Amino acid sequence: MPHLRTSTDLNTSSVTAEWLPLLEGSAALEATDRLTSITADLSRVGATEVPFGSQIDLALYFTYLFRALRDQRHLAMASRWRDTVVSRMAHLPLRPGLYGGLAGVAWMTEHTYDRTMHDEKSESGDANEEVDRALTNLVERRPWEREYDLIGGLVGFGVYFLERLPRPSARYALGQIVERLDELARITEVGICWYTPVTRLPEWQQRIAPKGYYNLGLAHGIPGIVALLSRCIRNAISVDVCSRLLTGTVDWLLAMEKPAGHGCRFDVWVTHTRASERASRLAWCYGDVSVAMALYSAGVATRTSRWIDLSHNILIECGDRLDDRSGIQDAGICHGSAGLAHIYNRFFQDSGDLRFRRLAEHWFGRIVEVHAPSGYGGFQSFFPRTLDGSENKVAWRTDASFLTGSSGIGLVLLAGVSRLAPDWDRRLLL
């Protein structure tokens, strides 16, 4: 099992002044109160109470709390969870993926490492080199027969190796990932896309799409590839291949846009013969917001203003769906109000457009409105389906995770009230 850095290497980087608190007055006080409640509850969590993936997330959460607030208790909690994760790795059969797997642990340790306090040429060397070798050996395999997505596949490995730049080993691995994506790409009359075979689908989706589908979500689909290719271009990695794939993929995505009057611009997925039946919700993981983020990444990487303008227009247009049409049920990052609050906060910080600020403030307000009788900080996560696709009678769950639970909500609230740049959102391809 690869050796990873322990708590003695915890990153204590100072606050970045470029990020500005979005929330003011009573809104800031309410957000801070909810953040305090989340922190109090998560501080009491034991290692046996949460799954391994959430333990990774708690290490990240308390690291950012310490960076922002400089409270030694938060540093101690971050160190505890970091050590717990690293020690448990030797005893767990880990998947390789970014979320809950080997790449996720290594991303967390890399992201929270402070090189200003340590000599990379010290006797212990670079503790993530073994992970680099293991993941590089994996992405060199051809033909690629695993997932290509952000959560558990090639795109997620790319996010880890982006964190490892400018190391030559990371550049090489990213080049290999681009090659695998190029080999998997399907050339169509309207552009380039990637296919998800039926064997990769949960059982309930297999019944709907027995021949597989083309996924239009950032978490599991083609927009995640767009975002990764964009970052490779910005880092001068396989620029010719990435540019060709990126242009063709954006063409394909835009060809998938639905006619006006369908309740959304982009579906969750499409097959050769049909699209998903219901309008996609507003979310980081799927839908119009998800596609807009990918288009923005592509526009920045290639300096294509029409893609940037389109992404902005889509995001502003989504402001017309602040009611039940949003599909928002809970406060998590993945498909809840925290994800939308942070996305609009990011776009406001980047552009200064007050329309993004107003939408961010709306979704922050939706976060603090949520209150459950249980759950960390009074938040629970909504899971609308069981594994077989039927309605889930126990849809609400206590959840400490980054994507769907309270640690992610806490990080979003922290970004709304502090001057600490939320660089953790690189994990989301933001």
N, C-alpha and C positions, 0 to 999 in steps of 0.2 A: 504494500500500500504506500503511495507517495507520501512523503513527509511534508507537513504544512507548518507555517509559522504559528507560534503560540502567543499567549497574551502579552508576553514581554515585548512583542513587536507591534503592539496596537498603535494605529495611526492617531496621532493627536494634533492633526493639522489645524491651523488657526482659521478663524472665520474669514470667508471670502467677501470682500466689500462690494462686489459687483451686483450681488443679489439684494433686492429690497423687499422688506415686508409688505405684503399686499393688504393685509387686514389692519384696520384702525379702530379705535374707540371700542364700543360695545362688542363689535364683531370679533376684534382681537381678544378681548377678555373672555368671550364665550369659547372661542377656539382654544385659548390657553387652558381654560377650565377643563375642557374635554381631553386635552392632551395630558393634563395632570392626572386625570382619572385613569386614562389608559396606562400611563407610566406606573401608577401605584399598583394597578392590578397585574401588569406584566412583571413587576418586580417581585411578585409573590409566586410566580409560576415555577414549578419544579420540572426537572428534566424528564420525568416520566409522564408528565401531563400533556406534552405536545409532541407531534411527530418530528422526525429529524429535519425535514425541510423548514419547519417553523423555528427550530433552534438556530439554523443559519440566519434566518430573518431577524431573530431577537439579537444576535450579535451585531448585525448591521444597525438595528434600531437604537440600541444603547450607545453604540459608537457615535452616531450622529447627535444624540442627546448630549453626550459629553462634549463633542466639538462645539455645540451651540451654547451650552450652559456652563461648561467647565466644572461640573459637579463630580467630585471624585466617586460618589456612589454609583453614578452612571458608568464611569470608567470600570469600576469593579464588576458591574453587571455585564458589561461588554466583554471583559476578560473572561468571566465565568462561562458565558455562552460560547465564546470562541474556543476556549479550552475543551469544553464539553463536546463540541462538534468535532474538533480535531482528534480527540481521544476515541470517540465512537467510530470514526471512520475505519479503524483497523478491524472492527468487529461487525461491520455491516456490509452486505452485498449491494454496493452502490451502482445505480444507473449512471451513465456518463453525463446526463443533461444539465442544463444551466439551472433549472428550478428543481431543487431537492436532490441533485446528483453531484458527481465529482466536479464538474465544471462550476457548479454553483458554490461549492465550498471554496474552491480555488479563487473564484472571482471575488468572493467576500474577503478572503485573506489578502488578496492583492489590493483590493480597493481600500482596505482599512490599514494598509501598511504605510509607514512614514519613512521615506528614504532619507529625509534630512536628519534622521536620528540614528541611522544604521549604515554601515559600510557594506555595500553589495559584494565587495571582494573579501569579506571576512571569511574566517575558517569554515563557517557553516554554509557559505555560498548562498545561492538563490534557492530557497526552499520549494518554490513551485516548478522547478525545472523538471522534476519527475512527472508532474501533471502535464506539463507541456509535451513531454515525450509520449506519454500514454495517449493523449488526445490527438497528437499529430499522427501517431501510428494508426489511430482509428480513422481520421479523415483522409488518409492516403489510400484507404481501401476502395477498390473499384471492381465491379460496379457498386455504387452506393445503394444499400437496401434497407436503410433505416429512415427515420423521420428527417425531414429537411427543416423543420420549424424552429421557432425561438425557444419554446418551452423545453424540448428535449432533444433537438436535432442540430443540424448544421448551422443554422442561424444563431442558435444559442452558443455553440462553440465559438462562433465568430465574435460574439459579444465578449466572451472571456479573452480571446486573443487580442481584441482591440484594447482591452485593459492592460495587456502585457507589452504593448508597443512602448518604445521603439525597438525592442529586442529583435534581432534578425530571425530568431526562431519563431517569433510571433508573426512576422511578415511572411515567412515561408508557410506557416500553417494557414494563414488567411488566404494565401494564394492557392493552396490545396483545396480549401473550402470553396473558393470561387470556381475552381476546375470541376469539383463535384456538382455544383449547381449548374454549371454550363452543360455537363453531361446529362443531367436530369431534365433540362429545359425542353419544353415542347413548343415547336414553331407552328403557329396557326396563321390563318389568313389575316387576322387582326392584330397579331403581336405574339409575345412570348409569355408562357405561363408554366405552372408546375402542377402536376397531377397528384392527388392523394388517393392511393388505391383503397379499395373496399376493405382490405385486410388491416388497414390502419385506422378504421373507423370503429367507434363503439357500436354495440349491437343494434341499438335503436336507430342509429344513422344508417347502418347497413340495410335496414329494411326500406328506408326512404331512398337511398342512393346505392342500389345493389352493384353498380359498376364504378363506384367511387365518385369523387367530385373534385372541383377546383375551389380551394378555400380562400375566402376574401378577407380573412381576419389577420391582424398583426400578430396575435399570439401563436396561431397555428398555420398561418397561410402565407399567401403571396406578398401582401404588404410588408411582412417581416423581411422578405428577401430584398424588396426595394430599399428598405431602410438600411440593411446591411451593405448592399452594393454601394449605396450612397456614401457610407462611411469609409468603405474601402477606397473609393475614388478620392475622397478628401485626404486620405493618408497615402496616396500614390501607390496603391496596391492593385496590380493587374488592371490598370486603368482602361486599356483598350477593350478587354473582355467585359469588364464591369459596365463600361459605357454602352456597349452594344446590348448587353442584357437589360440594362436599366431602361434604355429608350424603348426597346421592344415590350418590356413588361408594363411600363406606364401606358403605352399604346393599348395593350390588352386590357388593363384595368379600366381605362376610360371607355373602351368599347363595351364594357360590362355595365355601364351606367344605365339605370332604369329610366324610362320616360317619366315626365312630370306627372304627379298625381298618384304615385304609388306609396307615398308615405315615407320614402327614403330614397337616396340615390343609389346605394349599393347593397346588394344582398349579403347574407352571411356566407353563402356558398352557391355555386352553380354546377350543374352537370351538363352533359351534352344536350339534354332534352328539356331541362326544367331548372327553375330557380327555387330558392327556399320560399316557403309559402307566406310567411308573415314578414311585415316590415322589420328590418333590423333595428335593434335598440341603439341608443347612444352609449358608447363605451370605448375604453381603450382597446379591448380585445377584438371587437368586431364592429362592423357598421361604418357609417359615414365618417365619424370622427377618426376611426382607425385608418381608413384609407386616406383621409386628409393629412394625417401625420406623415404617412409614407410619401405622399406627393410633395409635401413640404421638404422632406429630407432630400428627395430627388432634385427638387428645384434649387436648393442651396448648393448641392454638390456639383451640379452642372451649370449653375447660374442661369437657369431657365425661368424667367420671371413669370411666364404664363402658368407654370405649375405652382409657383409660390402663391400667385394671386388666386388660383383656383382653390388651393388648400384653404386660404383665408376665407374665401367666399363660402365654401362648404361649412367651415366651422361657425361662421356667423349665421348662416342659414339654419344650422342646428339649434340656434337660439330660439327658433320658433316652436321648438318641441320641448318646452320646459314643463309641460303638464304630463298627463298619463302616457302620452305618445312617446316619451323618452324611454320608457321601459325600465326605469330605475326602481329597484326594490330595496337596496341596501346601500351601505356607505363605503364599500371596499374599492380598491384601486381598479381591479380587473373589469368589473361591469357595474360599478356603483358611482355614487356622487363624488367620492374622493378622487377617483381617476379623472373625472371631468374637471373638477376644481383644479387639479394640478396641471392638466394639459392646458387649460385656458390661462392659468397663472404663468406657465412657461411661455405661451405665445404673447401674453402681455409684456412680460419681462423682455422678450426679444424685440417686439415691434413697437411697444408704447401705445398701441391701439386701445383706446378706452373701451371699445366694445368688448374686447377680450377681458378687460378688467371687470366689467359689469357681469359678464357671464361667469367668470371665476368667483366673484362674490356671491352670485346666486347659488352656485354649487357648494361653496363653503357653508352657506347658510343651510343648505339641505343636510350637510353632514351633522351640524350641531343640533338640528331638529330631531335627529334619530336618537331614540333612547329605548333600550331593551331592559327588561327586568333582570336579565343575566347577560353574561358576555363580558369580555375585558373592556373596561371603560364604558360599559353600557351599549356595546356594539355586538351584533351577531351577523353572521353571513348567511345569505339566501342561496340555497341550492335547489333550483326548481325541478330537477329530474332525478330519478333513481338511475342506477346503471342500465336498466332495461328501457329507459325512456318514459316510463309511466310517471304520473304525478307523484311527487314526493310528499308523503303525509307529515314527515318531520323535516320541513324545508329549512328551518333556521337552526344554525349551529354556532357554538362558541368556537372562535377561530383566532389564533394568534399570528397567522401568517402575513407575509408581505403582500401577496397578490390579492387575497380576498378578505383578510382579517385585520385585526386591530393594530398590529405593528406598522402595516402599510398606511392605515388611516392616520396613525400618529405621525409618521414621517411627512405626510401631506400637510397636516396641521402645523407641524414645525416649520415647514417651508413657507406657510402663510403668515407666520408671526415673527420670524427671525431673519437675520441677515446672512445666514449660512446657506451657501449655494447647495441645492439638492442634487449633487452629482450622482447620488444613488439612482437617479432615473435613467442613467445610461443602461442600466439593467432592463429598462422598458423600451430601449431604442428611442428615447426622447432626446 
